[in-house]
Each structure stands twice: as C-alpha cells, then as structure tokens.
C-alpha cells in the first residue's frame, strides 16, 4: 500500500493520440481518429499561441495606441475599421489616428 502525502498531487496518466481506443473491434481506431478534423490541431494551437503572445505585447502599449490598433485590425473578435471610422468613433482626426497607429505598430516591433 502506497501512502500519498497532501503536498503531492496525483498526476493523471499521459494519453497518447496514437493509443488505440477500446471499441471492441479490430479496426485500430486511435484517439487522433476520433478528434474532429475541422481545423488541424497544430494550426489551432499555433493560432492560440500567436493570439496569446500578441495580447501580451498589446498590453504593454499605451492605452490609446492599443485601442486604435484593436479597432483598426479587428482584434478581440470585432470587425476591422478604417482610419476614418476609428477617428469618428474616438472623436479624433484621421491624421492623428494614422500617427497613433504608426506609433503603436512601431512599439510592437520593438517589444
């Protein structure tokens, strides 16, 4: 009998995507076969990683530049806006929005 200390947490067993599922048939069905293939898993993981890294970098920008970039490029699931639409929405001139956008993109490249 093995004792378990409170500090130690049970780790669930690792499961391989290539491990055969117990279906009662000799078809050799694996877990990977059972996962929907709408979007390839690798692409989905890469998309999430890119979104997480972009979000982290955007959070380091000044608020106004972050807001302009979010509106311009449709970040956060919103539709992208033109510079004129962003200017009208924020009550600023289109040329100032252009400068904020350029400054925000420049700062993002440096991060």
C-alpha positions as CSV (number, residue, x, y, z in Angstrom):
1,X,0.0,0.0,0.0
2,X,1.4,3.3,-1.0
3,X,0.8,6.4,1.1
4,X,0.2,9.7,-0.5
5,X,1.1,13.0,1.1
6,X,-1.1,16.0,0.9
7,X,1.6,18.0,-0.8
8,X,1.9,15.5,-3.6
9,X,-0.8,15.8,-6.2
10,X,-1.9,12.9,-8.3
11,X,-1.0,13.5,-11.9
12,X,-3.4,12.0,-14.4
13,X,-1.8,9.4,-16.7
14,X,-0.5,10.6,-20.0
15,X,-2.5,9.6,-23.0
16,X,-1.1,9.2,-26.5
17,X,-3.0,10.4,-29.5
18,X,-1.8,7.2,-31.2
19,X,-3.1,4.9,-28.5
20,X,-5.8,2.6,-29.8
21,X,-9.3,3.1,-28.4
22,X,-11.2,0.1,-26.9
23,X,-14.1,-0.2,-29.3
24,X,-14.4,-3.9,-29.3
25,X,-13.4,-4.1,-32.9
26,X,-10.1,-4.7,-34.6
27,X,-10.3,-1.6,-36.6
28,X,-7.3,0.1,-34.9
29,X,-9.2,3.3,-34.2
30,X,-7.0,5.8,-32.3
31,X,-7.8,8.9,-30.3
32,X,-6.5,11.0,-33.2
33,X,-9.0,9.4,-35.5
34,X,-11.8,10.4,-33.0
35,X,-10.8,14.1,-32.8
36,X,-12.8,16.3,-35.2
37,X,-10.6,17.4,-38.1
38,X,-12.4,20.8,-38.9
39,X,-9.2,22.7,-38.2
40,X,-5.9,20.8,-38.0
41,X,-4.8,20.6,-34.3
42,X,-1.4,22.1,-35.0
43,X,-2.8,25.2,-36.7
44,X,-5.3,25.7,-33.9
45,X,-2.6,25.5,-31.3
46,X,-0.4,27.9,-33.3
47,X,-3.3,30.4,-33.6
48,X,-3.9,30.3,-29.9
49,X,-0.2,30.8,-29.1
50,X,0.0,33.7,-31.5
51,X,-3.1,35.3,-30.0
52,X,-1.7,34.9,-26.5
53,X,1.7,36.5,-27.5
54,X,0.0,39.4,-29.3
55,X,-2.3,40.0,-26.4
56,X,0.7,40.1,-24.0
57,X,2.5,42.6,-26.3
58,X,-0.5,44.8,-26.8
59,X,-1.0,45.0,-23.0
60,X,2.4,46.7,-22.8
61,X,1.4,49.5,-25.2
62,X,-0.1,52.8,-24.1
63,X,-3.9,52.7,-23.8
64,X,-4.6,54.9,-26.8
65,X,-2.3,53.1,-29.2
66,X,-3.7,49.8,-28.0
67,X,-7.3,51.0,-28.6
68,X,-6.5,52.3,-32.1
69,X,-4.8,49.0,-33.1
70,X,-7.6,46.9,-31.7
71,X,-10.2,48.9,-33.7
72,X,-8.2,49.2,-36.9
73,X,-7.3,45.4,-37.1
74,X,-10.4,44.0,-35.5
75,X,-8.6,42.4,-32.6
76,X,-10.7,40.7,-29.9
77,X,-13.2,39.4,-32.4
78,X,-14.5,42.8,-33.6
79,X,-14.7,43.8,-37.3
80,X,-11.7,45.9,-38.6
81,X,-12.4,49.6,-39.0
82,X,-10.9,52.2,-41.4
83,X,-8.9,55.1,-40.0
84,X,-11.8,57.4,-40.7
85,X,-14.2,55.1,-38.7
86,X,-11.8,54.9,-35.8
87,X,-11.4,58.7,-35.9
88,X,-15.1,59.2,-35.8
89,X,-15.6,56.7,-33.0
90,X,-12.9,58.2,-30.8
91,X,-13.6,61.8,-31.7
92,X,-10.1,62.4,-33.1
93,X,-8.8,63.5,-36.5
94,X,-7.9,60.8,-39.1
95,X,-4.3,62.0,-39.4
96,X,-3.9,61.7,-35.6
97,X,-5.3,58.1,-35.8
98,X,-2.7,57.4,-38.5
99,X,0.1,58.7,-36.3
100,X,-1.2,56.6,-33.3
101,X,-1.4,53.5,-35.5
102,X,2.1,54.0,-36.8
103,X,3.5,54.6,-33.3
104,X,1.7,51.6,-32.0
105,X,3.0,49.3,-34.7
106,X,6.5,50.7,-34.2
107,X,6.3,50.0,-30.5
108,X,5.0,46.5,-31.1
109,X,8.0,45.7,-33.4
110,X,10.4,46.8,-30.6
111,X,8.8,44.6,-27.9
